[in-house]
Structures are given as structure tokens and as C-alpha cells.
Amino acid sequence: MPTVVVIGAGITGLAAALDLAGDFNVVVLDADSRIGGKVMTSEFAGLPVDCAADAFLARVPEGQDLCRRLGLFEKLVSPTTSSAFIWVDENLRRLPEGLVLGVPTDAAALRAANIVSEQSLQAIENDLARTEWCDRLNGPDPLGADDISVGELIRGRLNDEIHEKLVSPLLSGVNAGNADQLSLAAGAAQLATAARQHPSLITALLAQKEKAPPTNQPVFYGLPTGTETLIQKMAEHIALAGGEIHTNTTVRSLSRQANGWIVQSEQNGERRDYDADFVVLAAPAFVAADLLDTFVPDVAAEMARLDYASVAMVTLAIEKRSLDHPLDGSGFLVAMTSALPTLTACSWASTKWAHLQNDDVAILRVSAGKFGDDHALALTDDELLSALHTDLERTIGLHGSFRESRITRWRNGLPQFTPGHLGRVEGWRQQLAVEVPNLFVAGAAYDGLGLPACLRQGSNAAASLRRQSL
């Protein structure tokens, strides 16, 4: 039976291992002391509360399919509310209905929300009347040279204010980046498709809505026991199929041999080599770059140049009576025009999820840090908590102390996708297939963020490996 070594025990690596275990000898190696990567849940205020992603998109199949496979589907829950706020012009204003990745499609709802100016309302009308293209989106290479940034699209088709107060807060928040530098193809595929269908972006988005089959399915799903339940169950299934998972194991190098690879690792200070017919490299791009530099230095150099943002997720327990603003939504984003010193977004977790609700105590999940601004990560725990307290006093009227706090720092946690990203990745894979056969790269750095995207990449890597093994 062929041996596969999977480097990285995040959700992508585990997805690949899960699909291969039983038909291959599967060994998963991870340098961390735990598996799961950035999927992590721990007890907070007596409840399981996620330290990063707390949900996955319901409209794509990978998350639901995995839950069915693991026997978790019946346990899925959805948020209790889809309503959210934006911090703009020193106020929290409820986001209007009809937003598609932040793009307004309902002018009346946008007007009632009192978020943007009359000029922006007119920009909506101007877009709906547009009959000529105003950007470079119709070239033959939509993933590469003809890809543009989200900011270029929205500022061009609509205006600066709509981008800065609606679209950017949502899309920049996904990867803690800058939507003016975010690849449209990689970071907002739905907008990319619409933008190529009609000179009016809003007309194209409305047409997408009309063509979509009616569904009562929620937008997101989560698990009351936290998303790390997925990791635990995946590991159990891999072990039952005969796979091995080793933590505290750092891969130091790869070397070629006649029929595959030697994976040199170090576990608790001791060297251990693994003979592998195939390798799935499901680690961050900078880790992959170091391991591939000997074989494909040009590809490795490009991988190493991929930027990452560092963020902190701060979980807080607060007495509800110490808040002036009702937590009647899922939380709030922050407009570019109204940036706060430290806080970048705030999820009202105990309103969002029924299993976290409490009559007296609110649980908040506060994000700090973004690409190009690491000052929040440089603060001590006490300094960070103090800075966030000031921002929460300003936004939701916090006038009491935190009952409990938890700080999770994700250094180099979120890859940044600049225009042309997907085309570059495709080029990397083509070169790897020729120069380092039997090795596959997958993970958030390549084809997208979010649990479903990472699951898809792990499964795709496994499927490519199977085809190559025939």
C-alpha cells in the first residue's frame, strides 16, 4: 500500500488524510502541540467558544457534506439573527437588507439605513442605468492579468463611499486585509462573476438572485460544541482507517528518492525520517517555500512573497447591564472612514448563537489587527484589553469591567490575495506537477479562506493524488 505523508494537521491536511486513509498508509505531521491549526475551541465562561472561525457557509456543500460523513449533521445550528451593524460617523447603524458582499441592491433599504450620502444613492441609480463598461474585466485571463482589486471595481462601478462604508468593512474583515488590494477573483468570486455579466454591477447581482433557486437554508452553520469538533471527529475517523497523526513534529527537509520522497522530521528533539510515495504539503506558504526551495526556487520565492496578516481574537464576558447599546444583532463592522484605534470588528456571540445566550452576561468576540497594522499584536495582554475597553466604551457604551477575557493571537494567520493571485497559484501547480511530481500543495494560501474552501482543497489534493497513483 503506498504511503502518503501529509505535512500540516490543519483542516486542509486532515481533509486530505481523511479521504486517503484506508486506501493509503497515511501519516500526518504537524509542528504544533495540537491539531486543527486555526480551527480551535476552548472553554470560556463555562461554555465552548471558538477562538477563530465559528461557522461555515451553508450555500456551498463541503461543510455540510463533512458533517454528514462525521455524523454531525443533525447537530448543526444556525445563527439566531442575520442583522448586523456598521460603526460609521460615530454611530452604530443597522446594515440594510439587500447587501451582496456589501454591495447594495435595494436603494430604498439603503436610504432608510442612513449610512451613505445622497451622492451614493445617486450612484446606485447611475449604475442601474449604465450601458458601457468602465473597467478592464473582459480580457481572456480573468484569474491572472485581467483580475482587478475589489476596490477598483466598487470605486469604479459605484463610488468611494459605498466601497469604504459597506463593501470594504465586510470583505477586508474576512482576511484582515485591504479591499483596495484584494483580488476580485480570489476574494469576491460572486462579484467577479456579476461584474463580467453586465456593465451594471447591481443589475447583474439582481439577475443572480432571480436565477437562484428558492431555499430556506440558512446562510451559515455552526456547532454548539465549537468548530474544533470537526477536527476531533476527523482525527478519530483517520485513526480508525489506520492513519497516524503526529504532533510536535517539525518537517526539516524533503529529499527525492527513486519512487518518491524522504521526509526528514524532528520530534521532541529526535530525528525521524519517513519514506513517502506521495507528499501533501498543507502548511502555510512560507513553510512550503522553505521546503520547496531546493527543487523549484522560483516558485518557492513567489510563495515566500505571499503576505500574511496577524490578528488577535479577544473573547470577553461582560455584564449586560454595563452596556448602553442593546446587543440586538450579530455584531458590528467598522467603516474605513470611521476606523477605531484598535478594534476592527465585534461579534456579539451570545446573541448570534442560542447556545451561548445568557440573561445576564454577554459574550463578545472582538477582532484586532490587520495587514500593515500590527500594533495590536505588539501590545501586552493588559494593554490590549485596555485599548479594546476604550473602543467598546465608544461604540456600545461599555461602562463596566470585563468579567472574563481570553486573548488568542494568530500571528501570520491570514494570507493576502492580491490581483492575479489565482493565476499565479495555477502557474505554481503546473510547474510543481512537472518538476516535483507526487507532491501536492493545498491550504488557505492558495485557493481561498474559510472552512469549505480549505476542505475543498484538501479533497482536491487527495483526488489528484489518487489519479496520479493509478
C-alpha positions, 0 to 999 in steps of 0.5 A: 500500500503506498504511503502518503505523508501529509505535512500540516494537521490543519483542516486542509491536511486532515481533509486530505488524510481523511479521504486517503486513509484506508486506501493509503498508509497515511501519516500526518505531521504537524509542528504544533502541540495540537491539531486543527491549526486555526480551527480551535475551541476552548472553554470560556465562561463555562461554555465552548467558544471558538477562538477563530472561525465559528461557522461555515457557509451553508450555500456551498456543500463541503461543510455540510457534506463533512458533517454528514460523513462525521455524523454531525449533521443533525447537530448543526445550528444556525445563527439566531439573527442575520442583522448586523451593524456598521460603526460609521460617523460615530454611530452604530447603524443597522446594515440594510437588507439587500447587501451582496458582499456589501454591495447594495441592491435595494436603494430604498433599504439603503436610504432608510439605513442612513449610512451613505450620502445622497451622492451614493444613492445617486450612484446606485441609480447611475449604475442601474442605468449604465450601458458601457463598461468602465473597467478592464474585466473582459480580457481572456485571463480573468484569474491572472492579468485581467483580475482587478482589486475589489476596490477598483471595481466598487470605486469604479462601478459605484463610488468611494463611499459605498466601497469604504462604508459597506463593501470594504468593512465586510470583505477586508474583515474576512482576511484582515486585509485591504479591499483596495488590494484584494483580488476580485477573483480570489476574494469576491468570486460572486462579484467577479462573476456579476461584474463580467455579466453586465456593465451594471454591477447591481443589475447583474447581482439582481439577475443572480438572485432571480436565477437562484433557486428558492431555499430556506437554508440558512446562510451559515452553520455552526456547532454548539460544541465549537468548530474544533469538533470537526477536527476531533471527529476527523482525527478519530475517523483517520485513526480508525482507517489506520492513519497516524497523526503526529504532533510536535513534529517539525518537517526539516527537509524533503529529499527525492528518492527513486519512487518518491520522497524522504521526509526528514522530521524532528520530534521532541528533539529526535530525528525521524525520517519517513519514506513517502510515495506521495507528499501533501504539503498543507502548511502555510506558504512560507513553510512550503517555500522553505521546503520547496526551495531546493527543487523549484526556487522560483516558485518557492520565492513567489510563495515566500512573497505571499503576505500574511496578516496577524490578528488577535481574537479577544473573547470577553464576558461582560455584564449586560447591564454595563452596556448602553447599546442593546446587543440586538444583532450579530455584531458590528463592522467598522467603516474605513472612514470611521476606523477605531484605534484598535478594534476592527470588528465585534461579534456579539456571540451570545446573541448570534448563537442560542447556545451561548445566550445568557440573561445576564452576561454577554459574550463578545468576540472582538477582532484586532489587527490587520495587514500593515497594522500590527500594533495590536499584536505588539501590545501586552495582554493588559494593554490590549484589553485596555485599548479594546475597553476604550473602543467598546466604551465608544461604540456600545457604551461599555461602562463596566469591567470585563468579567472574563477575557481570553486573548488568542493571537494568530500571528501570520494567520491570514494570507493576502490575495492580491490581483492575479493571485489565482493565476499565479497559484495555477502557474505554481501547480503546473510547474510543481506537477512537472518538476516535483511530481507526487507532491501536492500543495493545498491550504488557505494560501492558495485557493481561498479562506474559510472552512469549505474552501480549505476542505475543498482543497484538501479533497482536491489534493487527495483526488489528484493524488489518487489519479496520479497513483493509478 
